[in-house]
């Protein structure tokens, strides 16, 4: 793997996504595409295929919105305890390779490290119970604090009211291309994408964004 040269001297803040970026997206994909349909099918006495289709229609209707990421919304909409169901398969929550080393590397350079995620507060709390990375961040910001999903227009402008940062001296790493496009439109200068967010799925086309295969690529002097 080739090193990815970063102008660290001119970067003050590093914004990092959580799911698919620091944590393996396999947990989330397994939960929503396999475990939830199974439990939904049991609840309504229908086939798993019927449950998958029903859930797919519900998610597509609000995809990309803040509700799409909101556990409170889904618990009310589906009348199911989503957090409890997530605990059932929480053994699949995993920190991506060399993430801790990278976070330590950033700390060693005195960079401000900010977790910037669309995940709901309940999801963050649950995952931090299984993935011990919370103490590595100077600030933890969820889109629910901002009031907009990261891919929505106005997100970065609203973020300015919560976090003091320079768009030209910030690095942002995410696995969602719509989110990266929104950051690019706003003017975040340094953007990187994740090549394989889900360890059990093929790599993805990062559409012009430099892809990270392993965080060791960012830790060269």
N, C-alpha and C positions, 0 to 999 in steps of 0.2 A: 504494500500500500504506500502510495506517495504521500509525502508530507504536505499539509495544507499550510501555506505561509500566511501568518496573521501578523498584522502591524500592531503588536501588543502595546507599543509605546503610545499609540494614538487611540487606544480603547480604554475607556473608564468603566463602562457598565457592560456586563454580560447578562442578557436576558435568555433564560432557558425554559423551553416548554417542558412538560412533565411526561405525558403519555406518548410513547413512540419516540421520545427524544432522550430522556433520562431513564425511563422505565420501558420495558418491553411491551409493545402494543398487543402482544399475544393474549394477555389477560383480558383486555377490553374486548377484543374481537371474539374470543371464546365465550365471554360472558353474554354479550349481546346477540351473537349469531348462533350460539349453541345452547348455553345454559338457560337463558331467559325464555327462548321458545319452548324448551322442555318444561319449565315450571309453568309457563303461561298455558301450555296445552293441558297440563294436569289440572290447573285451576278451572279451566272452562270445558274440560272433557272433550277436547278436539285433538286432531292429529298434530304432530310437531310441524308438519308442512303447513297446515292451516294456520298454526300459531305464528310461524315464521312470516307468512304472507301478511297476516294481520298486523304484526309488529313492524314489518317493513313499510307498510302503508302509513302507519302512524309516525314513524321516524322521518320518512321522506317528506311528509307534509310540513315539517318544521326544521328540516336540516339546515345547519348553518346559523340558526338563531340561538339566543341564550337559553331558551327553554329546552332545546335539543340536548344541552349539557346539564340540565337542572334535575337533580334527583328528586327534589320536592315535586316538580311537575310530573315526573314519571310515576312517582308513588301515588299521587292523586289520580292521574289519568288511568293507570292500570290497576289501582287498588291493591298494590302489592308492596311488601317491604323490600325495596331494592337493596338497601344496605345489608340486610340480613342475608339476602340471596348472594350478594357479592362475597360475603364471608365464606360461603359454602365452597367457593372455588379460589379463595385467596392464596392458596399455595402456588398459584400460577403468577402471582405478582413478583416481578424480578427486576433488579437494577441491571441496566445494560453494562456490557463489559467495559472496564476502565473508566466508568463514570466517576467513581470516588476519587481515583487518581487525578482525573481532570479537574474536579472540584477543588482538590487540594492544591493543584497546580495554579488555579486561579487565585486561591487564597494566598499562595506564596508570592504572587505578583501584586497583591493588594488591590485586586479588581473588586468592584461592587458586583455581587452575584445576586440576581433577582429571578426567582421562579415566577414565570408568567404563563398561566395555564387557563384553559377554558373550563377545567374540571370544577365541579361543585365543591363547596366546603366539606360536605360529608364524605365525598370521594377522597379528597386530600387527606382528611383525618384517618380514614380507613387505610389508605395506602402507606401512609407514614407509620402505621402500626406494624407493617410488614416489611417496609423498605426504610432503613434508618439513614435518611439523607436530610431531614428537616434542618439540622443544625448547620448545614453548609451554606444556608442562604442568609443574606443580609435583609431581604424583604421577600415575602411570599404574597403574590397578588393573583387573585382569580378574576376572571372576566365578570363574575357576579359582583365583585367589588366595584368594577368599572361601570357596569350597567350595559355593556355591549359585548358580544362575542368578538374574539380577536380578528375574525375575518370581516367584520362589519365596518362600514364606513363610519369614521369618527372615533373608532376605538383608541387610536394612538393619541389623538387630541385630548380625549377624556383621561387617558393614562397620565398625561402631563400634570393633572391636578392631584395625582396620588404619588407619583414618583418623579423626582428631579433628575433629568438626564439630558444628554446631548445626542440628537439623532445621528450626528456625524462621528461621534465617539462611542457608539454602542455597537455591540455584536449581538445578533439575535439568531438562535438556532431553534428550528421547529421541523416537524415532519409533515405539516399540513401546507400544501402549496397555496391554497387560497389565503391562508394566514400570512405566508411569506409575501404573497403578492400585495396584500394590504399594507404590510410593513414597508415594502419597496415603494409603493405609491406615496406613502407618508414621507419617505426619505431616509429611512434607517440605512446607513451606509454599508454595514457589514452583515451579510445574510448567508447562512449555511443551511442546507437541508440534510435530512437523514435518509441514507440510501436504502435501509431495510428496517423500517419501524417495527415490524412484526417478525420475530426470529423464525417463525414457522411458515412465513409466506415469502414469495420471491421479492427481489429488490424492485424498487420503483423508479420510474423516470422522473428525475428532479427538475426537468424542464428549464435547464439553463442555470439553475442554482448549483453551486459546488456541493457535491454530495460527501457526507461523512460516512465512511465505512467503520472506522474505529476512532475513538477519542485520542488515541496515541498519535494520530496524524496532526493534532493541534498542539502537541507538547514538545515540538522540536525547538531548539534555541534559535 
